[in-house]
Amino acid sequence: MKPGSFLNGLLAGLLLFQNPVVAQPTHTPVPGGVAVIALPASTSHAEFLGNPVLITGNSANPIALVGIAMDHVPGPAQLDLASGAIAFDVLEKNYLTERLTIPDNNKVSPPARDYDRIGRDRKEMMAVFESFTVNRTIDAATLAFITPVKGRISSPFGKRRILNDQPRSPHSGLDIAAPRGTPIKAAASGIVRATGDYFFNGNTVLIDHGQGLITMYCHLSKIEVGLNALVEQGEIIGQVGQTGRVTGPHLHFSVNLNQARVDPALFLPSP
C-alpha cells in the first residue's frame, strides 16, 4: 500500500457518505416511476409507447430506463425491440392530495389575454421534452444526480393538487423551499436547450442530458446560463425565486424521461 493511500481512501469514504450518489434509479414500475429492464446483448434501440427510451450499461449488458407517465393505467405493458418485445407490469401507486391557495387567481384560471402566451410557452418546452439526443452516452456518472439546491422538500412529486378549490393536474416535479437568491446547481452535466420567463413556471431552465433525459428548473429569480450552453454537474445555473404560479420562494425541479414526467427523487441521493 502506498503511503497515504489508506488516509486518502478514508477521506474519500467520508466524502461519499456526506454526498451519496445514485448510480441509476431503482426499478419502480408505477405511474410516475421508472422501469429498469435488462436488454439482450448489443441492443441499441428500444421503444415504449412509440417513444425511444434511454439505454445505459455496456453492449454486453445494456439496460433500459423507461419513464412511466402519471396517467398510465396500471397493468400489463411492454418494451418494444427490433427483435420482439419485453413484457412487464405497471403497478398501482396512490399519491397524496394537497390544497393550495394561490394569491393571484389569474395564475389558476388565466384570462383569455394570456392564452397565446401560454400556448407559446407550452410549445417551446414540449419541443425540448419531445427531443431525443442520440449522440450523448448515458453512463453511471450522468445518472448520478446531485440535489440542485439546499432546502426543505415542501411538496413531493405526484400530489393531486387543488388550487383555489379547483382540481388541477398532479404535481409533476419536486418542490424544494429555499430563500430567494439561493444558488441552484445543474443536477447533471448537459446542454441548456431552453430558457425563458413562462406564465406558469416563471423563469425556467431546461437541460438536455441525452437520450430523452431532461431536467427542468422553475420559478427562478435569476437565470445565469445561456441557451445552448454546455453545463457541468454542480455548475450554478440560477437562483431560487418565486416567479410564475407560486405560493413562496422555491425550486420546482422535474425530470422528463421518454416524454414522461417521473419522480425526481428516484434520481437523487437519499436525504
For each residue, the residues with C-beta under 8 A, 3 or more apart:
1: 5 6
2: 5
3:
4: 7 8
5: 1 2 8 9
6: 1 9 10
7: 4 10 11
8: 4 5 11 12
9: 5 6 12 13
10: 6 7 13 14
11: 7 8 14 15
12: 8 9 15 16
13: 9 10 16 17
14: 10 11 17 18
15: 11 12 18 19
16: 12 13 19 20 21
17: 13 14 20
18: 14 15
19: 15 16 146 269
20: 16 17 269 270
21: 16 144 145 146 269
22: 25 143 144 145 266 267 268 269
23: 140 143 144
24: 36 56 63 65 140 143
25: 22 28 34 36 65 143 266 267
26: 34 36 266
27: 34 35 36
28: 25 33 34 35 263 266
29: 33 34 35 68 77 88 89 90 91
30: 33 68 74 90 91 92 93
31: 68 69 70 71 72 74 90 93
32: 68 69 70 93 95 157 158 170 261 262 263
33: 28 29 30 68 93 262 263 266
34: 25 26 27 28 29 65 66 67 68 257 262 263 266
35: 27 28 29 64 65 66 68 77 79 88 90
36: 24 25 26 27 63 64 65 66
37: 63 64 66 79 86 88
38: 61 62 63
39: 43 46 55 62 63 64 81 86
40: 43 62 81 83
41: 59 60 61 62
42: 59 60 62
43: 39 40 46 55 62 64 81
44: 55 59 62
45: 52 55 81 82
46: 39 43 52 53 55 64 79 80 81
47: 50 51 52 53 79 80
48: 51 53 66 67 77 79 80 258
49:
50: 47
51: 47 48 132 212 258 259
52: 45 46 47 132 211 212 258
53: 46 47 48 64 65 66 67 79 211 212 257 258
54: 64 65 138 210 211 212 213 257 258
55: 39 43 44 45 46 62 63 64 65 138 211
56: 24 62 63 65 138 139 140 143
57: 61 62 63
58: 61 62
59: 41 42 44 62
60: 41 42
61: 38 41 57 58
62: 38 39 40 41 42 43 44 55 56 57 58 59
63: 24 36 37 38 39 55 56 57
64: 35 36 37 39 43 46 53 54 55 79
65: 24 25 34 35 36 53 54 55 56 143 257
66: 34 35 36 37 48 53 79 257 258
67: 34 48 53 212 256 257 258 259 260 261 262
68: 29 30 31 32 33 34 35 72 77 90 260 262
69: 31 32 72 259 260 261
70: 31 32 158 170 172 260 261
71: 31
72: 31 68 69 77 90 260
73: 90
74: 30 31 89 90 91 92 93
75: 89 90
76: 87 89 90
77: 29 35 48 68 72 87 88 89 90
78: 85 86 87 88
79: 35 37 46 47 48 53 64 66 85 86 88
80: 46 47 48 85
81: 39 40 43 45 46 84 85 86
82: 45
83: 40
84: 81
85: 78 79 80 81
86: 37 39 78 79 81
87: 76 77 78
88: 29 35 37 77 78 79
89: 29 74 75 76 77
90: 29 30 31 35 68 72 73 74 75 76 77
91: 29 30 74
92: 30 74
93: 30 31 32 33 74 158
94:
95: 32 158 159 160 170
96: 156 158 159 160
97: 159 160 161 162
98: 155 159 160 161 162 171
99: 161 162 163 165
100: 161 162 163 164 247
101: 163 164 247
102: 105 107 108 163 164 245 246 247
103: 247
104: 107 108 245
105: 102 108 109 164
106: 109 110 111 114
107: 102 104 110 199 200 244 245
108: 102 104 105 163 164 166 168 245
109: 105 106 164 166
110: 106 107 114 115 118 199
111: 106 114
112: 115
113:
114: 106 110 111 117 118 199
115: 110 112 118 119
116: 119 120
117: 114 120 121 199
118: 110 114 115 121 122 199 200
119: 115 116 122 123
120: 116 117 123 124
121: 117 118 124 125 196 198 199 200 201
122: 118 119 125 126
123: 119 120 126 127
124: 120 121 127 128 194 196
125: 121 122 128 129 194 198 201 204 206 216
126: 122 123 129 130
127: 123 124 130 131 194
128: 124 125 131 193 194 206 208 214
129: 125 126 214 256 259
130: 126 127 259
131: 127 128 193 208 212 214
132: 51 52 211 212
133: 136 191 208 210 211 212
134: 211
135: 210
136: 133 190 208 209 210 211
137: 142 210
138: 54 55 56 142 143 209 210 211 213
139: 56 142 143
140: 23 24 56 143 144
141: 144 233
142: 137 138 139 188 189 209 210 213
143: 22 23 24 25 56 65 138 139 140 188 267
144: 21 22 23 140 141 188
145: 21 22 187 188 215 264 267 268 269
146: 19 21 185 187 188 233 234 268 269
147: 150 176 187 268 269
148: 176 184 185 186 187 215 217 251 253
149: 176 178 182 183 184 185 240 251 253
150: 147 178 182
151: 154 176 177 178 182 240 250 251
152: 176 177 178
153: 156 174 175 176 177 271
154: 151 175 176 177 248 250
155: 98 159 171 174 175
156: 96 153 159 171 174 175 263 265
157: 32 171 172 173 174 262 263 264 265
158: 32 70 93 95 96 170 171 263
159: 95 96 97 98 155 156 170 171
160: 95 96 97 98 167 170 171
161: 97 98 99 100 167 168 169 170 171
162: 97 98 99 100 165 166 167 168
163: 99 100 101 102 108 166 168
164: 100 101 102 105 108 109
165: 99 162
166: 108 109 162 163
167: 160 161 162
168: 108 161 162 163
169: 161 172
170: 32 70 95 158 159 160 161
171: 98 155 156 157 158 159 160 161 175
172: 70 157 169 254 261
173: 157 216 218 252 253 254 255 261 264
174: 153 155 156 157 252 253 254 263 264 265
175: 153 154 155 156 171 250 251 252 253
176: 147 148 149 151 152 153 154 250 251 253
177: 151 152 153 154 248 249 250
178: 149 150 151 152 182 240 249 250 251
179: 182 240 249
180: 221 239 240 241 242 249
181: 221 222 239 240 241
182: 149 150 151 178 179 239 240
183: 149 236 238 239 240
184: 148 149 217 220 236 237 238 239 240 251
185: 146 148 149 233 234 235 236 237
186: 148 189 190 207 215 231 232 233 234 235 237
187: 145 146 147 148 207 215 233 253 267 268
188: 142 143 144 145 146 207 209 215 233
189: 142 186 209 230 231 232 233
190: 136 186 207 208 209 210 215 230 231
191: 133 207 208 228 229 230 231
192: 195 205 206 207 208 225 226 227 228 229 230 231 237
193: 128 131 206 207 208 214 227 228
194: 124 125 127 128 204 205 206 227
195: 192 203 204 205 206 223 225 226 227
196: 121 124 203 204
197: 202 203 204 243
198: 121 125 201 202 203 204 218 244
199: 107 110 114 117 118 121 244 245
200: 107 118 121 244 245
201: 121 125 198 204 216 218 219 244 245 252
202: 197 198 218 219 220 241 242 243 244 245 246
203: 195 196 197 198 218 219 220 221 222 223 238 241 243 244
204: 125 194 195 196 197 198 201 216 217 218 219 220 223 244
205: 192 194 195 216 217 220 223 225 237 238
206: 125 128 192 193 194 195 214 215 216 217
207: 186 187 188 190 191 192 193 214 215 216 217 231 237
208: 128 131 133 136 190 191 192 193 213 214
209: 136 138 142 188 189 190 213 214 215
210: 54 133 135 136 137 138 142 190 213
211: 52 53 54 55 132 133 134 136 138
212: 51 52 53 54 67 131 132 133 256 257 258 259
213: 54 138 142 208 209 210 255 256 257
214: 128 129 131 193 206 207 208 209 255 256 257
215: 145 148 186 187 188 190 206 207 209 253 254 255 256 264
216: 125 173 201 204 205 206 207 252 253 254 255 256
217: 148 184 204 205 206 207 220 237 238 251 252 253
218: 173 198 201 202 203 204 244 251 252 253 254
219: 201 202 203 204 240 241 242 243 244 246 249 250 251 252
220: 184 202 203 204 205 217 223 238 239 240 241 243 251
221: 180 181 203 238 239 240 241 242 243 249
222: 181 203 238 239 241
223: 195 203 204 205 220 237 238
224: 236 237 238 239
225: 192 195 205 229 231 235 237 238
226: 192 195 229
227: 192 193 194 195
228: 191 192 193
229: 191 192 225 226
230: 189 190 191 192
231: 186 189 190 191 192 207 225 235 237
232: 186 189 235
233: 141 146 185 186 187 188 189
234: 146 185 186
235: 185 186 225 231 232
236: 183 184 185 224
237: 184 185 186 192 205 207 217 223 224 225 231
238: 183 184 203 205 217 220 221 222 223 224 225
239: 180 181 182 183 184 220 221 222 224
240: 149 151 178 179 180 181 182 183 184 219 220 221 249 250 251
241: 180 181 202 203 219 220 221 222 249
242: 180 202 219 221 246 248 249 250
243: 197 202 203 219 220 221 246
244: 107 198 199 200 201 202 203 204 218 219
245: 102 104 107 108 199 200 201 202
246: 102 202 219 242 243 249 250
247: 100 101 102 103
248: 154 177 242
249: 177 178 179 180 219 221 240 241 242 246
250: 151 154 175 176 177 178 219 240 242 246
251: 148 149 151 175 176 178 184 217 218 219 220 240
252: 173 174 175 201 216 217 218 219
253: 148 149 173 174 175 176 187 215 216 217 218 264
254: 172 173 174 215 216 218 261 264
255: 173 213 214 215 216 261 262 263 264 266 267
256: 67 129 212 213 214 215 216 259 260 261 262
257: 34 53 54 65 66 67 212 213 214 260 262
258: 48 51 52 53 54 66 67 212
259: 51 67 69 129 130 212 256
260: 67 68 69 70 72 256 257
261: 32 67 69 70 172 173 254 255 256
262: 32 33 34 67 68 157 255 256 257 266
263: 28 32 33 34 156 157 158 174 255 266
264: 145 157 173 174 215 253 254 255 267 268
265: 156 157 174 268
266: 22 25 26 28 33 34 255 262 263
267: 22 25 143 145 187 255 264
268: 22 145 146 147 187 264 265
269: 19 20 21 22 145 146 147
270: 20
271: 153
